[in-house]
Amino acid sequence: MASGTQWSSLLKAATLDLPPAYFGMVMATGIISLAAHMLGLTLLAYLLFYLNIVAYGVLWLLHGLRLVWFPRRFMADMLDHARGPGYFTWVASSAVLGTQFVVLAHSYNVALALWILTSLLWLGLTYTFFTVSVVKKDKPPLQEGINGSWLLAVVATQSVAVLSAHIAADWPQPYRLELNFLALSMWLWGGMLYIWMISLIFYRYYFFPFSPSDLAPPFWISMGAMAISTLAGSLLIANSPDAPYLESLLPFLKGFTIFYWATGTWWVPMLFLLGIWRHVIRRFPLEYDPLYWGAVFPMGMYTAATHQMNQAMEFGFLEIIPDVFLYIALLAWGMTFFGLLHSISRHARLHLGRKP
């Protein structure tokens, strides 16, 4: 039987290099839960909701222990060009869980608490990461310093817009107006931020050497950032009767929501083709990596966003996409979750003195 010292050693080993982006698991699980609820898979939606609550709490505990045990590593990650953007998953995961509490539990008090936490995390991380990235002396070259994970800042921004729009629908006036205005402002800023960042990412990927290892799972955030922008725009359209300024902007809101959706849709076949090139043609090993949650999340978000836009625009003909894509997202989630369990089991056996 393992001793307390062995278990302590295992826990420290688990937190030593814990990726900041691990909250992507909460993002992925939460959005697939919401997509399942939208498409009538109620039992699955609630099972994933309860699992997400546990995962969210466990990750906060592990990151808290990491801050206590390894503060230098914790802060070094936050200031690193490659790993730092992973902290934006803390913002988005809190917002996605808050949205689950609104949609699935109708618990607006919990959602409000998560909205406050989300907003504070967004403010703190946005201005810490981007300010330090500007003023620090030693910076990596573009081809090493930027990747798809930088677009997590866009996802975090749009997640504030999504949760604000959901809470606004239940709040009395005049707070409803104010929350919708905040959601609109964050939606617009997130779109501007995407334009800045995707320009650099395009330049890096198309004009510098590109290897299979460069195609890390967060590259999928290129699509996920547009999908969550589509979701936020669709919610603003749905909220327009409660906010005159949104109603006056309806043609703009609808046009830009379709623009975001079309951009995200363009990425879908491109990402699958690049995935085939990476794993089939170049035979890059397909092993569990916490960053794969950053690839699962965009699939779930594209499902939910397409369904929400289809309803907001009253199209009808787009529903076949979420009907199919939900199962692709569920397959990706299941494979990644199995990989997580296998990784935990393997590391536990190693650190508890048994053969893997």
Order of alpha helices (4+ residues) and beta strands (2+ residues): alpha-alpha-alpha-alpha-alpha-alpha-alpha-alpha-alpha-alpha-alpha-alpha-alpha-alpha
